[in-house]
Amino acid sequence: MNFEYTGYAENILSRPGTGCTTTPSLPLDIAPLISSFPKTRYYGSKRRLLDWIYHALKGLPFNSVLDGFGGTASVSLLLKMMGKEVTFHDGLLFNTIAAQALLADKLPFKNIGEAHSFIDGIKPCRGFISKTFAGMYYTDKENRWLDGAATAIHELKSPAKRSVYLYCLFQACLKKRPFNLFHRANLNLRLNRDVTRSFGNLVTWETPFPVLMKAALPDVIKISKLATQPVTILPHGDIGRLNAGYDLVYLDPPYVSESKTSDDYLRRYHFLEGLSSYADWEDGLHNTSYIKSLQPRQYISEWQDKHTFRERLFDVISAHNQSIVALSYLAGAYPSEEEIADHFRQNFQHVSVLRKDFCHALAKEKKVELLFIGSNI
């Protein structure tokens, strides 16, 4: 394939990397900032590629930026540290709540002791989680504690405090799950003592929820001190409804396999999405789902379905063709690298296609990350 490596990206970045282990190449004043970002095993997180993304974007002429599929907020954090006017958007409520915690310009409580006191004061109760998810994701005792935690957090009057505590609760829930997902009701994988495992961390799985919640607090505190300029966080929903007009639009959509339609992010993380709107959880349940997932949302399903993904992706790129558009995608996924590059050429005068070898946190095989950058400037 002969792509045009033009525009603002450095040509050296188009060379394949050397594998899953890379040497940080950031300037010394930036590298420590990225290393301090919260660690996550969220599916598709860009945290381990932030140094590469930074070098690809740092020379571009932009100030305002939309992070359209914000996810863990890692890229938004990077852009915030770069001094940009960041707007965060995601299709899921729990990601939006986590972004409210991580991208805030100040802490909502006086000190960590106040937060510890709140977490220690949570009282278990029998509620929706205990009645609905028995034996599926957590033990009965843990389910009662989760009911108490969700009740206490959502009763708080401060939205900022709710966001921080929910973020810490999300992190605790993920750490106690095999594969850090909710796509299977597989509590037995964690509780079975008669098997030899090649995955997971039994010590973490058995750590109480309050301890894991407290362990997530320092990440929020540390990040709040790094940069104080405000970030705009849009309500969760369909990216197709957003207005154009940003200097740069960064897109990191789900990867769609060439061979099949995979689980969408709502199904993978439905339990966290339910915790985000605890009072309405029951009304949102998918009646025929054996994992008690939430009802599908068309705008999410279409971004994971091979029959609709290509059209949705190309429509969004075209809608923002007066901005610089940077698209993260995966080599070997659908649509092909050639198709995406062709669409960029139809919309932009300058197109760069950068490549980087890496490994996903939840997979051992090496993959190739692609970064398409298009501009009419």
C-alpha positions as CSV (number, residue, x, y, z in Angstrom):
1,M,0.0,0.0,0.0
2,N,1.3,3.4,-0.9
3,F,-0.3,6.0,1.4
4,E,0.6,9.7,1.2
5,Y,2.5,10.7,4.3
6,T,2.0,14.4,4.2
7,G,0.7,17.1,6.5
8,Y,2.0,17.7,10.1
9,A,2.8,14.3,11.5
10,E,6.4,13.3,11.7
11,N,7.3,10.7,9.1
12,I,9.3,8.7,11.5
13,L,6.1,7.8,13.4
14,S,4.8,5.9,10.3
15,R,7.4,3.2,10.8
16,P,6.2,0.1,12.6
17,G,7.2,-0.2,16.2
18,T,9.4,-3.0,17.6
19,G,6.8,-4.9,19.5
20,C,4.8,-4.8,22.7
21,T,7.5,-3.1,24.8
22,T,8.5,0.4,23.8
23,T,10.9,3.0,25.2
24,P,9.1,6.2,26.2
25,S,10.0,8.9,23.8
26,L,8.2,11.9,25.4
27,P,10.0,15.0,26.6
28,L,10.8,14.8,30.2
29,D,8.2,17.4,31.2
30,I,5.4,15.3,29.6
31,A,6.4,11.7,30.2
32,P,5.9,11.8,34.0
33,L,2.4,13.3,33.5
34,I,1.3,10.4,31.3
35,S,2.9,7.8,33.7
36,S,0.7,9.3,36.5
37,F,-2.5,8.8,34.6
38,P,-4.9,6.2,36.2
39,K,-4.2,2.7,35.0
40,T,-7.1,0.8,33.6
41,R,-7.9,-2.6,32.0
42,Y,-10.8,-1.1,30.1
43,Y,-11.3,-2.8,26.7
44,G,-9.6,-0.7,24.0
45,S,-8.1,1.9,26.3
46,K,-5.5,4.1,24.6
47,R,-3.4,4.7,27.8
48,R,-0.5,2.7,26.5
49,L,-0.4,4.5,23.2
50,L,-0.5,8.1,24.6
51,D,3.1,8.9,24.0
52,W,2.7,7.9,20.3
53,I,-0.6,9.9,20.0
54,Y,1.1,12.9,21.7
55,H,3.9,13.0,19.1
56,A,1.4,12.6,16.3
57,L,-0.8,15.5,17.5
58,K,1.6,17.9,19.2
59,G,2.6,19.8,16.0
60,L,-0.9,20.2,14.6
61,P,-2.5,23.7,14.7
62,F,-5.4,23.3,17.0
63,N,-6.8,24.6,20.3
64,S,-10.3,23.3,20.7
65,V,-10.7,19.5,20.4
66,L,-13.5,17.0,20.6
67,D,-12.7,13.6,22.1
68,G,-15.7,11.9,20.4
69,F,-15.5,8.4,21.8
70,G,-13.9,9.4,25.2
71,G,-14.0,6.0,27.0
72,T,-11.6,6.1,29.9
73,A,-10.8,9.8,29.3
74,S,-7.1,9.0,28.8
75,V,-6.8,10.9,25.6
76,S,-8.8,13.8,27.1
77,L,-6.4,13.9,30.0
78,L,-3.5,14.0,27.6
79,L,-5.1,16.9,25.6
80,K,-5.9,18.7,28.8
81,M,-2.2,18.4,29.9
82,M,-1.3,19.9,26.5
83,G,-3.3,23.0,27.4
84,K,-6.1,22.4,24.9
85,E,-9.8,23.3,25.2
86,V,-11.1,19.8,25.6
87,T,-14.7,18.6,25.0
88,F,-15.4,15.0,26.1
89,H,-18.1,12.8,24.8
90,D,-19.0,9.1,25.1
91,G,-22.0,6.9,24.3
92,L,-22.2,5.5,27.9
93,L,-23.2,7.2,31.1
94,F,-20.7,5.4,33.3
95,N,-17.8,6.6,31.1
96,T,-19.2,10.1,31.3
97,I,-19.4,10.0,35.1
98,A,-15.8,8.7,35.3
99,A,-14.7,11.6,33.0
100,Q,-16.5,14.1,35.3
101,A,-14.3,12.7,38.2
102,L,-11.0,12.5,36.3
103,L,-11.3,15.7,34.3
104,A,-12.5,18.0,37.1
105,D,-10.4,21.1,37.9
106,K,-10.7,20.6,41.6
107,L,-11.6,18.0,44.3
108,P,-15.1,18.0,45.7
109,F,-14.0,17.1,49.2
110,K,-11.6,18.7,51.7
111,N,-9.2,15.8,52.0
112,I,-8.9,12.1,51.5
113,G,-10.0,11.5,55.1
114,E,-13.5,12.8,54.3
115,A,-13.7,10.4,51.4
116,H,-12.5,7.5,53.5
117,S,-15.1,8.3,56.1
118,F,-17.9,8.2,53.5
119,I,-16.7,4.8,52.1
120,D,-16.3,3.3,55.6
121,G,-19.8,4.5,56.5
122,I,-21.5,2.6,53.7
123,K,-24.1,0.1,55.2
124,P,-25.0,-3.1,53.3
125,C,-28.7,-3.6,52.4
126,R,-30.8,-5.9,50.3
127,G,-31.8,-4.1,47.2
128,F,-32.0,-4.5,43.4
129,I,-28.5,-5.9,42.9
130,S,-29.0,-8.6,45.6
131,K,-32.3,-9.6,44.2
132,T,-31.3,-9.6,40.6
133,F,-27.7,-10.7,40.3
134,A,-27.3,-13.4,42.9
135,G,-24.6,-15.8,42.0
136,M,-23.7,-14.0,38.8
137,Y,-20.9,-11.5,39.3
138,Y,-20.3,-11.1,43.0
139,T,-21.0,-13.0,46.2
140,D,-24.2,-12.4,48.1
141,K,-22.4,-10.4,50.8
142,E,-20.7,-8.2,48.1
143,N,-24.1,-7.7,46.4
144,R,-25.6,-6.4,49.6
145,W,-22.7,-4.0,50.1
146,L,-23.0,-2.8,46.5
147,D,-26.7,-2.1,47.1
148,G,-25.7,0.0,50.1
149,A,-23.0,1.8,48.2
150,A,-25.2,2.7,45.3
151,T,-27.9,3.9,47.6
152,A,-25.6,6.1,49.6
153,I,-23.8,7.5,46.6
154,H,-26.9,8.5,44.7
155,E,-28.4,10.1,47.8
156,L,-25.5,12.7,47.8
157,K,-26.5,16.2,46.9
158,S,-23.2,17.0,45.3
159,P,-22.9,15.8,41.6
160,A,-19.1,16.1,41.9
161,K,-18.9,13.9,44.9
162,R,-21.2,11.4,43.3
163,S,-19.0,11.2,40.2
164,V,-15.8,10.6,42.3
165,Y,-17.3,7.9,44.4
166,L,-19.0,6.2,41.4
167,Y,-15.6,6.3,39.6
168,C,-13.9,4.6,42.5
169,L,-16.8,2.1,42.7
170,F,-16.5,1.3,39.0
171,Q,-12.8,0.6,39.4
172,A,-13.4,-1.7,42.3
173,C,-16.1,-3.6,40.4
174,L,-13.7,-4.1,37.4
175,K,-10.8,-5.3,39.6
176,K,-13.0,-8.0,41.2
177,R,-14.2,-9.4,37.8
178,P,-12.5,-12.1,35.8
179,F,-11.4,-10.5,32.5
180,N,-12.6,-7.1,33.9
181,L,-15.9,-7.6,32.0
182,F,-19.6,-8.4,32.6
183,H,-20.2,-10.3,29.3
184,R,-20.5,-13.6,31.2
185,A,-22.1,-14.6,34.5
186,N,-18.9,-16.4,35.6
187,L,-18.5,-15.9,39.3
188,N,-17.5,-19.5,39.5
189,L,-14.2,-18.7,37.8
190,R,-13.3,-16.5,40.7
191,L,-14.6,-18.8,43.5
192,N,-13.4,-22.2,42.2
193,R,-10.4,-23.2,44.3
194,D,-9.8,-26.6,42.6
195,V,-8.3,-25.2,39.4
196,T,-4.9,-23.8,38.2
197,R,-5.4,-20.4,36.6
198,S,-3.2,-18.7,34.1
199,F,-5.1,-15.4,34.5
200,G,-6.6,-13.1,37.2
201,N,-5.4,-12.1,40.6
202,L,-7.1,-14.1,43.5
203,V,-5.8,-11.6,46.1
204,T,-7.4,-8.7,44.3
205,W,-10.6,-10.6,43.7
206,E,-11.0,-11.3,47.4
207,T,-10.1,-7.8,48.5
208,P,-13.1,-6.0,50.1
209,F,-14.9,-3.4,48.0
210,P,-14.2,-0.5,50.5
211,V,-10.4,-1.2,50.2
212,L,-10.5,-1.2,46.4
213,M,-12.6,2.0,46.4
214,K,-10.1,3.7,48.6
215,A,-7.2,2.5,46.4
216,A,-8.7,4.4,43.5
217,L,-8.9,7.8,45.3
218,P,-5.2,8.8,44.9
219,D,-5.6,8.6,41.1
220,V,-8.3,11.2,41.2
221,I,-6.4,13.4,43.7
222,K,-3.2,13.2,41.7
223,I,-4.8,14.0,38.4
224,S,-6.7,17.0,39.8
225,K,-3.4,18.7,40.6
226,L,-1.8,18.4,37.1
227,A,-3.9,20.8,35.1
228,T,-6.7,23.1,36.3
229,Q,-8.3,24.4,33.1
230,P,-11.9,23.3,32.8
231,V,-13.1,20.5,30.4
232,T,-16.5,20.5,28.8
233,I,-18.2,17.1,29.3
234,L,-21.2,16.5,27.1
235,P,-24.2,14.3,28.0
236,H,-23.7,10.7,26.9
237,G,-25.4,9.7,23.6
238,D,-25.0,9.4,19.9
239,I,-21.9,11.1,18.5
240,G,-23.9,11.7,15.3
241,R,-25.9,14.4,17.0
242,L,-22.9,16.6,17.9
243,N,-22.3,19.9,16.1
244,A,-19.1,20.5,14.1
245,G,-16.7,23.4,14.5
246,Y,-13.8,22.1,16.6
247,D,-10.3,22.7,15.5
248,L,-9.6,18.9,15.9
249,V,-11.8,15.9,16.3
250,Y,-10.3,12.8,17.7
251,L,-12.2,9.6,17.1
252,D,-11.5,6.2,18.7
253,P,-14.6,4.1,17.7
254,P,-15.0,0.4,18.6
255,Y,-13.1,-2.0,16.3
256,V,-15.3,-4.1,14.1
257,S,-14.1,-7.6,13.1
258,E,-14.0,-8.6,9.4
259,S,-15.7,-11.9,10.3
260,K,-18.4,-11.1,12.8
261,T,-20.2,-8.7,15.0
262,S,-18.8,-8.6,18.6
263,D,-20.3,-7.6,21.9
264,D,-20.9,-3.9,22.1
265,Y,-19.6,-1.9,25.0
266,L,-23.0,-1.6,26.7
267,R,-23.1,-5.4,27.0
268,R,-19.5,-5.7,28.2
269,Y,-20.0,-3.0,30.9
270,H,-23.8,-3.1,31.5
271,F,-23.4,-3.6,35.3
272,L,-21.4,-0.3,35.6
273,E,-24.0,1.4,33.4
274,G,-26.7,0.2,35.7
275,L,-24.8,1.4,38.8
276,S,-24.8,4.9,37.1
277,S,-28.6,5.1,37.2
278,Y,-29.4,2.8,40.1
279,A,-33.0,4.0,40.6
280,D,-33.8,3.3,37.0
281,W,-31.8,0.1,36.6
282,E,-34.7,-2.3,36.8
283,D,-36.7,-0.5,34.2
284,G,-33.8,-0.7,31.8
285,L,-33.2,-4.4,32.0
286,H,-33.2,-6.5,28.8
287,N,-35.9,-9.1,29.6
288,T,-34.4,-11.9,27.5
289,S,-30.8,-11.4,28.5
290,Y,-29.3,-14.3,30.5
291,I,-26.6,-12.0,31.9
292,K,-29.3,-9.4,32.9
293,S,-27.9,-6.8,30.5
294,L,-29.5,-3.5,29.7
295,Q,-31.8,-3.0,26.8
296,P,-29.8,-2.4,23.6
297,R,-29.3,1.2,22.4
298,Q,-29.4,1.5,18.6
299,Y,-26.7,4.2,18.4
300,I,-24.3,1.9,20.3
301,S,-25.2,-1.3,18.5
302,E,-24.7,0.4,15.1
303,W,-21.1,1.3,16.0
304,Q,-20.4,-2.4,16.6
305,D,-22.3,-4.0,13.7
306,K,-20.5,-4.6,10.5
307,H,-23.7,-3.9,8.5
308,T,-23.9,-0.3,9.8
309,F,-20.5,0.6,11.1
310,R,-18.8,1.8,7.9
311,E,-21.6,4.2,7.1
312,R,-21.7,5.6,10.6
313,L,-17.9,6.1,10.7
314,F,-17.7,7.7,7.3
315,D,-20.7,10.0,8.0
316,V,-19.0,11.3,11.1
317,I,-15.7,11.9,9.4
318,S,-17.4,13.8,6.6
319,A,-19.5,15.8,9.0
320,H,-16.3,17.2,10.6
321,N,-14.2,17.6,7.5
322,Q,-13.7,21.3,8.2
323,S,-11.8,20.3,11.3
324,I,-8.6,18.3,11.5
325,V,-9.7,14.7,12.1
326,A,-7.6,12.1,13.8
327,L,-9.0,8.5,13.7
328,S,-7.5,5.7,15.8
329,Y,-8.3,2.3,14.3
330,L,-6.9,-1.3,14.1
331,A,-5.2,-2.9,11.1
332,G,-7.1,-5.9,9.8
333,A,-10.5,-4.7,11.1
334,Y,-13.5,-3.6,9.0
335,P,-13.5,-1.4,7.0
336,S,-10.0,-1.9,5.6
337,E,-7.1,0.5,5.9
338,E,-7.4,1.2,2.2
339,E,-11.1,2.1,2.4
340,I,-10.6,4.4,5.3
341,A,-7.6,6.1,3.7
342,D,-9.6,6.6,0.5
343,H,-12.4,8.2,2.5
344,F,-10.0,10.5,4.1
345,R,-8.6,11.5,0.7
346,Q,-12.1,12.3,-0.5
347,N,-12.5,14.7,2.5
348,F,-9.1,16.2,3.2
349,Q,-6.3,17.7,1.1
350,H,-3.6,16.4,3.5
351,V,-3.7,12.8,4.8
352,S,-1.2,10.9,7.0
353,V,-1.5,7.3,8.0
354,L,0.7,6.3,11.0
355,R,1.3,2.8,12.3
356,K,2.3,1.4,15.6
357,D,2.8,-2.2,16.8
358,F,1.4,-2.8,20.3
359,C,-0.5,-5.3,22.5
360,H,-3.9,-4.9,24.1
361,A,-4.0,-5.2,27.9
362,L,-6.5,-8.1,27.6
363,A,-4.8,-9.9,24.7
364,K,-1.4,-11.5,24.1
365,E,-1.1,-11.2,20.4
366,K,0.6,-8.2,18.7
367,K,-1.6,-5.8,16.8
368,V,-1.0,-2.8,14.6
369,E,-2.7,0.5,15.7
370,L,-3.5,2.9,12.9
371,L,-3.8,6.7,13.2
372,F,-5.4,8.5,10.2
373,I,-4.9,12.3,10.2
374,G,-6.8,14.4,7.7
375,S,-6.7,18.2,7.3
376,N,-7.7,20.9,4.8
377,I,-5.5,23.5,6.4
